Structures are given as structure tokens and as C-alpha cells.
Amino acid sequence: MKATTPTATLTDCMDISQWQTYSIRKHEVIPMPTNQPLRYLATAKAERWNGQWLITAFTPHGDQSC
């Protein structure tokens, strides 16, 4: 018997425009680099194990805006 693990590939738009990086040492928000894209595509690969979908890989595509 051969069993095949169900797989899926998902693509979504990552929107990090409201994200902040905070310096605990300096007690301040660190600004994002000016060349940092704030919305870009991301791909996730998933597999179904024991009735649950598990993400096995996540790839941001900073060069592809959305």
C-alpha cells in the first residue's frame, strides 16, 4: 500500500505596514529601512498530518509587490 500525504501551496499578500520592531535596550521603536517593501507576496507550503494542516515552508517574495 502506498499512502500519499496531501499537500497544498498557498500564496498571500504579506502586509507589514503596521509592524514595529522595538529595542528593549533603547526603549524605542526602530524604524524600518526606507527600501523595505511593506506589502509583498509570500508562499507557504503545507502538508496534512493526523487531520491537521502543517506549514512546512514559508517563502517571502520581497521583490513581488501586491
Biopython code that builds the backbone (N, CA, C, O; Angstrom):
import numpy as np
from Bio.PDB.StructureBuilder import StructureBuilder

atoms = [
    (1, "MET", "N", (0.834, -1.183, 0.000)),
    (1, "MET", "CA", (0.000, 0.000, 0.000)),
    (1, "MET", "C", (0.873, 1.239, 0.000)),
    (1, "MET", "O", (1.857, 1.334, 0.733)),
    (2, "LYS", "N", (0.489, 2.177, -0.836)),
    (2, "LYS", "CA", (1.201, 3.453, -0.864)),
    (2, "LYS", "C", (0.263, 4.544, -0.362)),
    (2, "LYS", "O", (-0.863, 4.681, -0.841)),
    (3, "ALA", "N", (0.737, 5.309, 0.599)),
    (3, "ALA", "CA", (-0.043, 6.428, 1.124)),
    (3, "ALA", "C", (0.579, 7.725, 0.619)),
    (3, "ALA", "O", (1.801, 7.868, 0.599)),
    (4, "THR", "N", (-0.250, 8.649, 0.219)),
    (4, "THR", "CA", (0.225, 9.943, -0.248)),
    (4, "THR", "C", (-0.186, 11.011, 0.751)),
    (4, "THR", "O", (-1.355, 11.102, 1.128)),
    (5, "THR", "N", (0.766, 11.810, 1.174)),
    (5, "THR", "CA", (0.487, 12.910, 2.085)),
    (5, "THR", "C", (-0.111, 14.064, 1.290)),
    (5, "THR", "O", (0.516, 14.534, 0.341)),
    (6, "PRO", "N", (-1.314, 14.537, 1.650)),
    (6, "PRO", "CA", (-1.894, 15.679, 0.950)),
    (6, "PRO", "C", (-1.022, 16.925, 1.144)),
    (6, "PRO", "O", (-0.523, 17.185, 2.239)),
    (7, "THR", "N", (-0.855, 17.674, 0.076)),
    (7, "THR", "CA", (-0.053, 18.900, 0.138)),
    (7, "THR", "C", (-0.839, 20.048, -0.481)),
    (7, "THR", "O", (-1.786, 19.840, -1.240)),
    (8, "ALA", "N", (-0.425, 21.257, -0.140)),
    (8, "ALA", "CA", (-1.043, 22.454, -0.707)),
    (8, "ALA", "C", (0.016, 23.554, -0.750)),
    (8, "ALA", "O", (0.937, 23.595, 0.065)),
    (9, "THR", "N", (-0.147, 24.442, -1.726)),
    (9, "THR", "CA", (0.687, 25.634, -1.814)),
    (9, "THR", "C", (-0.248, 26.838, -1.784)),
    (9, "THR", "O", (-1.206, 26.917, -2.553)),
    (10, "LEU", "N", (0.048, 27.776, -0.878)),
    (10, "LEU", "CA", (-0.785, 28.959, -0.715)),
    (10, "LEU", "C", (0.046, 30.201, -1.012)),
    (10, "LEU", "O", (1.223, 30.269, -0.659)),
    (11, "THR", "N", (-0.564, 31.169, -1.655)),
    (11, "THR", "CA", (0.089, 32.448, -1.903)),
    (11, "THR", "C", (-0.800, 33.535, -1.317)),
    (11, "THR", "O", (-2.015, 33.527, -1.516)),
    (12, "ASP", "N", (-0.194, 34.466, -0.597)),
    (12, "ASP", "CA", (-0.949, 35.528, 0.052)),
    (12, "ASP", "C", (-0.143, 36.816, 0.013)),
    (12, "ASP", "O", (1.045, 36.818, -0.309)),
    (13, "CYS", "N", (-0.802, 37.884, 0.339)),
    (13, "CYS", "CA", (-0.132, 39.180, 0.400)),
    (13, "CYS", "C", (0.265, 39.456, 1.856)),
    (13, "CYS", "O", (-0.590, 39.516, 2.740)),
    (14, "MET", "N", (1.548, 39.620, 2.091)),
    (14, "MET", "CA", (2.044, 39.995, 3.423)),
    (14, "MET", "C", (1.957, 41.508, 3.546)),
    (14, "MET", "O", (2.507, 42.232, 2.716)),
    (15, "ASP", "N", (1.279, 41.984, 4.559)),
    (15, "ASP", "CA", (1.178, 43.420, 4.803)),
    (15, "ASP", "C", (1.824, 43.707, 6.150)),
    (15, "ASP", "O", (1.241, 43.439, 7.201)),
    (16, "ILE", "N", (3.030, 44.255, 6.107)),
    (16, "ILE", "CA", (3.748, 44.538, 7.352)),
    (16, "ILE", "C", (3.759, 46.037, 7.655)),
    (16, "ILE", "O", (4.589, 46.513, 8.429)),
    (17, "SER", "N", (2.832, 46.775, 7.040)),
    (17, "SER", "CA", (2.812, 48.230, 7.200)),
    (17, "SER", "C", (2.545, 48.665, 8.641)),
    (17, "SER", "O", (2.906, 49.778, 9.023)),
    (18, "GLN", "N", (1.925, 47.809, 9.436)),
    (18, "GLN", "CA", (1.637, 48.166, 10.835)),
    (18, "GLN", "C", (2.590, 47.491, 11.830)),
    (18, "GLN", "O", (2.435, 47.655, 13.041)),
    (19, "TRP", "N", (3.566, 46.742, 11.332)),
    (19, "TRP", "CA", (4.518, 46.069, 12.207)),
    (19, "TRP", "C", (5.528, 47.068, 12.762)),
    (19, "TRP", "O", (5.849, 48.066, 12.118)),
    (20, "GLN", "N", (6.019, 46.789, 13.958)),
    (20, "GLN", "CA", (7.062, 47.609, 14.567)),
    (20, "GLN", "C", (8.120, 46.706, 15.189)),
    (20, "GLN", "O", (7.817, 45.644, 15.734)),
    (21, "THR", "N", (9.353, 47.152, 15.095)),
    (21, "THR", "CA", (10.446, 46.495, 15.801)),
    (21, "THR", "C", (10.814, 47.403, 16.962)),
    (21, "THR", "O", (11.023, 48.603, 16.781)),
    (22, "TYR", "N", (10.890, 46.831, 18.145)),
    (22, "TYR", "CA", (11.123, 47.626, 19.351)),
    (22, "TYR", "C", (12.438, 47.224, 19.988)),
    (22, "TYR", "O", (12.708, 46.037, 20.176)),
    (23, "SER", "N", (13.257, 48.212, 20.322)),
    (23, "SER", "CA", (14.529, 47.976, 21.013)),
    (23, "SER", "C", (14.279, 48.007, 22.519)),
    (23, "SER", "O", (13.948, 49.049, 23.085)),
    (24, "ILE", "N", (14.442, 46.861, 23.149)),
    (24, "ILE", "CA", (14.269, 46.801, 24.604)),
    (24, "ILE", "C", (15.383, 47.585, 25.294)),
    (24, "ILE", "O", (15.157, 48.234, 26.316)),
    (25, "ARG", "N", (16.557, 47.521, 24.739)),
    (25, "ARG", "CA", (17.697, 48.212, 25.330)),
    (25, "ARG", "C", (17.520, 49.736, 25.288)),
    (25, "ARG", "O", (17.793, 50.423, 26.272)),
    (26, "LYS", "N", (17.061, 50.260, 24.139)),
    (26, "LYS", "CA", (16.912, 51.712, 23.983)),
    (26, "LYS", "C", (15.505, 52.205, 24.322)),
    (26, "LYS", "O", (15.273, 53.411, 24.408)),
    (27, "HIS", "N", (14.573, 51.281, 24.515)),
    (27, "HIS", "CA", (13.179, 51.622, 24.816)),
    (27, "HIS", "C", (12.578, 52.524, 23.749)),
    (27, "HIS", "O", (11.981, 53.558, 24.049)),
    (28, "GLU", "N", (12.750, 52.106, 22.486)),
    (28, "GLU", "CA", (12.190, 52.891, 21.395)),
    (28, "GLU", "C", (11.915, 51.998, 20.189)),
    (28, "GLU", "O", (12.477, 50.911, 20.049)),
    (29, "VAL", "N", (11.037, 52.492, 19.329)),
    (29, "VAL", "CA", (10.714, 51.793, 18.095)),
    (29, "VAL", "C", (11.840, 52.044, 17.099)),
    (29, "VAL", "O", (12.295, 53.174, 16.926)),
    (30, "ILE", "N", (12.282, 50.966, 16.447)),
    (30, "ILE", "CA", (13.330, 51.080, 15.433)),
    (30, "ILE", "C", (12.625, 51.219, 14.081)),
    (30, "ILE", "O", (11.840, 50.349, 13.705)),
    (31, "PRO", "N", (12.895, 52.298, 13.351)),
    (31, "PRO", "CA", (12.214, 52.461, 12.059)),
    (31, "PRO", "C", (12.656, 51.399, 11.052)),
    (31, "PRO", "O", (13.789, 50.920, 11.082)),
    (32, "MET", "N", (11.728, 51.047, 10.162)),
    (32, "MET", "CA", (12.062, 50.093, 9.103)),
    (32, "MET", "C", (12.966, 50.785, 8.095)),
    (32, "MET", "O", (12.906, 52.004, 7.932)),
    (33, "PRO", "N", (13.802, 50.009, 7.421)),
    (33, "PRO", "CA", (14.615, 50.595, 6.356)),
    (33, "PRO", "C", (13.714, 51.221, 5.288)),
    (33, "PRO", "O", (12.633, 50.702, 5.009)),
    (34, "THR", "N", (14.148, 52.315, 4.701)),
    (34, "THR", "CA", (13.327, 53.015, 3.711)),
    (34, "THR", "C", (13.086, 52.176, 2.467)),
    (34, "THR", "O", (12.091, 52.386, 1.773)),
    (35, "ASN", "N", (13.964, 51.239, 2.171)),
    (35, "ASN", "CA", (13.788, 50.399, 0.982)),
    (35, "ASN", "C", (13.015, 49.111, 1.282)),
    (35, "ASN", "O", (12.881, 48.260, 0.402)),
    (36, "GLN", "N", (12.511, 48.956, 2.497)),
    (36, "GLN", "CA", (11.756, 47.763, 2.893)),
    (36, "GLN", "C", (10.360, 47.808, 2.275)),
    (36, "GLN", "O", (9.597, 48.726, 2.575)),
    (37, "PRO", "N", (10.000, 46.839, 1.416)),
    (37, "PRO", "CA", (8.624, 46.812, 0.906)),
    (37, "PRO", "C", (7.668, 46.486, 2.052)),
    (37, "PRO", "O", (7.963, 45.641, 2.897)),
    (38, "LEU", "N", (6.529, 47.160, 2.072)),
    (38, "LEU", "CA", (5.573, 46.963, 3.158)),
    (38, "LEU", "C", (4.453, 45.989, 2.796)),
    (38, "LEU", "O", (3.754, 45.488, 3.677)),
    (39, "ARG", "N", (4.283, 45.721, 1.496)),
    (39, "ARG", "CA", (3.310, 44.726, 1.026)),
    (39, "ARG", "C", (3.972, 43.913, -0.075)),
    (39, "ARG", "O", (4.425, 44.462, -1.079)),
    (40, "TYR", "N", (4.024, 42.592, 0.120)),
    (40, "TYR", "CA", (4.660, 41.728, -0.874)),
    (40, "TYR", "C", (4.068, 40.329, -0.790)),
    (40, "TYR", "O", (3.458, 39.952, 0.211)),
    (41, "LEU", "N", (4.261, 39.570, -1.859)),
    (41, "LEU", "CA", (3.742, 38.206, -1.907)),
    (41, "LEU", "C", (4.551, 37.271, -1.016)),
    (41, "LEU", "O", (5.746, 37.472, -0.796)),
    (42, "ALA", "N", (3.878, 36.257, -0.516)),
    (42, "ALA", "CA", (4.533, 35.202, 0.259)),
    (42, "ALA", "C", (3.879, 33.878, -0.110)),
    (42, "ALA", "O", (2.679, 33.814, -0.376)),
    (43, "THR", "N", (4.686, 32.825, -0.120)),
    (43, "THR", "CA", (4.200, 31.485, -0.452)),
    (43, "THR", "C", (4.427, 30.566, 0.739)),
    (43, "THR", "O", (5.496, 30.572, 1.351)),
    (44, "ALA", "N", (3.409, 29.778, 1.058)),
    (44, "ALA", "CA", (3.523, 28.778, 2.126)),
    (44, "ALA", "C", (3.225, 27.408, 1.531)),
    (44, "ALA", "O", (2.306, 27.257, 0.726)),
    (45, "LYS", "N", (4.004, 26.418, 1.931)),
    (45, "LYS", "CA", (3.741, 25.034, 1.549)),
    (45, "LYS", "C", (3.254, 24.311, 2.798)),
    (45, "LYS", "O", (3.792, 24.500, 3.889)),
    (46, "ALA", "N", (2.226, 23.477, 2.623)),
    (46, "ALA", "CA", (1.624, 22.792, 3.766)),
    (46, "ALA", "C", (1.435, 21.316, 3.452)),
    (46, "ALA", "O", (1.317, 20.912, 2.295)),
    (47, "GLU", "N", (1.410, 20.525, 4.518)),
    (47, "GLU", "CA", (1.128, 19.089, 4.433)),
    (47, "GLU", "C", (0.089, 18.745, 5.490)),
    (47, "GLU", "O", (0.054, 19.354, 6.559)),
    (48, "ARG", "N", (-0.742, 17.783, 5.188)),
    (48, "ARG", "CA", (-1.776, 17.354, 6.142)),
    (48, "ARG", "C", (-1.297, 16.094, 6.861)),
    (48, "ARG", "O", (-1.052, 15.055, 6.249)),
    (49, "TRP", "N", (-1.176, 16.225, 8.167)),
    (49, "TRP", "CA", (-0.730, 15.123, 9.024)),
    (49, "TRP", "C", (-1.712, 14.979, 10.187)),
    (49, "TRP", "O", (-2.036, 15.957, 10.859)),
    (50, "ASN", "N", (-2.177, 13.764, 10.414)),
    (50, "ASN", "CA", (-3.077, 13.464, 11.536)),
    (50, "ASN", "C", (-4.264, 14.422, 11.594)),
    (50, "ASN", "O", (-4.662, 14.858, 12.675)),
    (51, "GLY", "N", (-4.824, 14.747, 10.440)),
    (51, "GLY", "CA", (-6.010, 15.591, 10.402)),
    (51, "GLY", "C", (-5.757, 17.081, 10.528)),
    (51, "GLY", "O", (-6.708, 17.859, 10.610)),
    (52, "GLN", "N", (-4.489, 17.502, 10.546)),
    (52, "GLN", "CA", (-4.174, 18.927, 10.682)),
    (52, "GLN", "C", (-3.243, 19.357, 9.557)),
    (52, "GLN", "O", (-2.385, 18.590, 9.120)),
    (53, "TRP", "N", (-3.421, 20.596, 9.089)),
    (53, "TRP", "CA", (-2.507, 21.154, 8.101)),
    (53, "TRP", "C", (-1.338, 21.787, 8.828)),
    (53, "TRP", "O", (-1.523, 22.574, 9.756)),
    (54, "LEU", "N", (-0.121, 21.436, 8.398)),
    (54, "LEU", "CA", (1.101, 21.973, 8.989)),
    (54, "LEU", "C", (1.885, 22.702, 7.910)),
    (54, "LEU", "O", (2.083, 22.173, 6.816)),
    (55, "ILE", "N", (2.330, 23.912, 8.215)),
    (55, "ILE", "CA", (3.161, 24.668, 7.282)),
    (55, "ILE", "C", (4.568, 24.089, 7.339)),
    (55, "ILE", "O", (5.168, 24.005, 8.411)),
    (56, "THR", "N", (5.089, 23.692, 6.191)),
    (56, "THR", "CA", (6.417, 23.084, 6.132)),
    (56, "THR", "C", (7.464, 24.034, 5.548)),
    (56, "THR", "O", (8.665, 23.817, 5.714)),
    (57, "ALA", "N", (7.010, 25.086, 4.865)),
    (57, "ALA", "CA", (7.946, 26.069, 4.306)),
    (57, "ALA", "C", (7.207, 27.388, 4.120)),
    (57, "ALA", "O", (6.025, 27.404, 3.779)),
    (58, "PHE", "N", (7.902, 28.478, 4.342)),
    (58, "PHE", "CA", (7.340, 29.812, 4.145)),
    (58, "PHE", "C", (8.388, 30.642, 3.425)),
    (58, "PHE", "O", (9.524, 30.750, 3.888)),
    (59, "THR", "N", (8.013, 31.231, 2.293)),
    (59, "THR", "CA", (8.955, 31.991, 1.492)),
    (59, "THR", "C", (8.384, 33.371, 1.182)),
    (59, "THR", "O", (7.406, 33.472, 0.442)),
    (60, "PRO", "N", (8.973, 34.441, 1.733)),
    (60, "PRO", "CA", (8.553, 35.785, 1.353)),
    (60, "PRO", "C", (9.180, 36.153, 0.011)),
    (60, "PRO", "O", (10.313, 35.770, -0.279)),
    (61, "HIS", "N", (8.434, 36.897, -0.801)),
    (61, "HIS", "CA", (8.921, 37.337, -2.105)),
    (61, "HIS", "C", (8.945, 38.869, -2.103)),
    (61, "HIS", "O", (8.075, 39.512, -2.690)),
    (62, "GLY", "N", (9.933, 39.434, -1.447)),
    (62, "GLY", "CA", (10.025, 40.881, -1.287)),
    (62, "GLY", "C", (10.130, 41.648, -2.584)),
    (62, "GLY", "O", (9.912, 42.860, -2.603)),
    (63, "ASP", "N", (10.459, 40.970, -3.668)),
    (63, "ASP", "CA", (10.581, 41.639, -4.958)),
    (63, "ASP", "C", (9.265, 41.645, -5.737)),
    (63, "ASP", "O", (9.212, 42.166, -6.851)),
    (64, "GLN", "N", (8.188, 41.065, -5.155)),
    (64, "GLN", "CA", (6.890, 40.992, -5.838)),
    (64, "GLN", "C", (5.832, 41.678, -4.988)),
    (64, "GLN", "O", (5.323, 41.096, -4.031)),
    (65, "SER", "N", (5.505, 42.910, -5.338)),
    (65, "SER", "CA", (4.520, 43.657, -4.541)),
    (65, "SER", "C", (3.109, 43.149, -4.810)),
    (65, "SER", "O", (2.854, 42.460, -5.798)),
    (66, "CYS", "N", (2.208, 43.501, -3.917)),
    (66, "CYS", "CA", (0.797, 43.123, -4.075)),
    (66, "CYS", "C", (-0.090, 44.255, -3.611)),
    (66, "CYS", "O", (-1.315, 44.140, -3.660)),
]
sb = StructureBuilder()
sb.init_structure("model")
sb.init_model(0)
sb.init_chain("A")
sb.init_seg("    ")
for serial, (resi, resn, name, xyz) in enumerate(atoms, 1):
    if name == "N":
        sb.init_residue(resn, " ", resi, " ")
    sb.init_atom(name, np.array(xyz, "f"), 0.0, 1.0, " ", f" {name:<3s}", serial, name[0])
structure = sb.get_structure()
